Amino acid sequence: MEKMKNKLKLSSKYSPDNIATLATRDCIKFLRTIPEKEAQLIVSSPPYNVGKKYEKKMSLDEYTKLQTQVIAESYRILKTSGSICWIVGNYIPGECEILPLDIHLHDKFHSIGLKLRNRIVWHFEHGLHCQQRFSGRYETILWYTKSDQYTFNLDPVRIPQKYPGKKHYKGPNKGKYSGNPRGKNPGDVWSIPNVKANHIEKTIHPCQFPIALIETLILALSNKNDLVVDPFMGVGSTAVAAILNNRRVSGCDLISEYVRISRNRVKEALTGKIKFRSRDKHIYVPNSNSKLLKRDDL
Ligand SMILES: C[S@@+](CC[C@H](N)C(=O)[O-])C[C@H]1O[C@@H](n2cnc3c(N)ncnc32)[C@H](O)[C@@H]1O
């Protein structure tokens, strides 16, 4: 019985009864197994075509064609109230020149009828140290909806006010809260540590996303039991965030080792054993006494 329950919960073949469907598969083939208008949220980060170990570098034309196909399949499976969030960085076309992929891909989303609601900047502190330009310290999340009747839950993602409990001290609103006492809108610039080195969520994946980043999108753009899909799921950060928040999830990756890790992480999430950095944990701020070395010291 318990075996049967687990089978239903975690499968590699899509069924609306699965809590998690995780497959080692090409994303186009996988998306085709999901019926039309089934998903409330598609959140993903495609390869950026920069020659990472999990991708085959292709021409920009080939890359764009593939992305356009994935976007079209994602649109097909999206509910009318649903959203697509595409997390992207820069493609590097030549020596030190950058092409932000959000600029490049926007038209592909827009031309099939998706409406851009936010271009969220995800800011982080760690990454390559560039010598010929400023080091890249953000990626963007393009948030599109399929229609104007879309799900947007602000309350679960509100953040503390700068001055909580502050009230108007004069005028017609005297004595009333000057802001929403439940917290403020988190805005469209999010500082969330990226998963590097000693981060508690780190696995073998070179570009793993923090669970907190995906959780914010899941909480705001879907409801309990909704289906969340990630066609480039890597080691399953979207899947874990979905399970932790009682959503169903489907995702795939070409690399079986990543899918194996995703399955383990999802099992840990289902049994409450997963370790992750919570959304409200404070970010380390360097001590203001720590000084830079002066020119003469170098
Ligand atoms: C940027 S990573 C995603 C990382 C993921 N967000 C996480 O937190 O682990 C992109 C992933 O897409 C996978 N991938 C590349 N091409 C694919 C394809 N055609 N179908 C499915 N997965 C693919 C790669 O193996 C890689 O793990």
PDBQT file of the ligand as one rigid body, heavy atoms in Angstrom, charges set to zero:
ROOT
HETATM    1  C1  LIG A 301      20.215  26.548 -15.911  1.00  0.00    +0.000 C 
HETATM    2  S1  LIG A 301      20.044  24.844 -15.637  1.00  0.00    +0.000 S 
HETATM    3  C2  LIG A 301      18.635  24.754 -14.597  1.00  0.00    +0.000 C 
HETATM    4  C3  LIG A 301      19.002  24.613 -13.148  1.00  0.00    +0.000 C 
HETATM    5  C4  LIG A 301      17.800  24.475 -12.239  1.00  0.00    +0.000 C 
HETATM    6  N1  LIG A 301      17.022  25.691 -12.216  1.00  0.00    +0.000 N 
HETATM    7  C5  LIG A 301      18.203  24.082 -10.823  1.00  0.00    +0.000 C 
HETATM    8  O1  LIG A 301      17.975  24.852  -9.868  1.00  0.00    +0.000 OA
HETATM    9  O2  LIG A 301      18.799  23.010 -10.665  1.00  0.00    +0.000 OA
HETATM   10  C6  LIG A 301      19.434  24.260 -17.166  1.00  0.00    +0.000 C 
HETATM   11  C7  LIG A 301      19.213  22.744 -17.218  1.00  0.00    +0.000 C 
HETATM   12  O3  LIG A 301      18.598  22.422 -18.459  1.00  0.00    +0.000 OA
HETATM   13  C8  LIG A 301      19.002  21.105 -18.828  1.00  0.00    +0.000 C 
HETATM   14  N2  LIG A 301      18.722  20.955 -20.273  1.00  0.00    +0.000 N 
HETATM   15  C9  LIG A 301      19.407  21.449 -21.334  1.00  0.00    +0.000 A 
HETATM   16  N3  LIG A 301      18.787  21.151 -22.491  1.00  0.00    +0.000 NA
HETATM   17  C10 LIG A 301      17.668  20.464 -22.169  1.00  0.00    +0.000 A 
HETATM   18  C11 LIG A 301      16.594  19.886 -22.919  1.00  0.00    +0.000 A 
HETATM   19  N4  LIG A 301      16.566  19.958 -24.254  1.00  0.00    +0.000 N 
HETATM   20  N5  LIG A 301      15.607  19.252 -22.255  1.00  0.00    +0.000 NA
HETATM   21  C12 LIG A 301      15.621  19.168 -20.884  1.00  0.00    +0.000 A 
HETATM   22  N6  LIG A 301      16.618  19.686 -20.124  1.00  0.00    +0.000 NA
HETATM   23  C13 LIG A 301      17.618  20.325 -20.752  1.00  0.00    +0.000 A 
HETATM   24  C14 LIG A 301      20.463  21.056 -18.436  1.00  0.00    +0.000 C 
HETATM   25  O4  LIG A 301      20.907  19.723 -18.229  1.00  0.00    +0.000 OA
HETATM   26  C15 LIG A 301      20.471  21.906 -17.128  1.00  0.00    +0.000 C 
HETATM   27  O5  LIG A 301      20.418  21.083 -15.986  1.00  0.00    +0.000 OA
ENDROOT
TORSDOF 0
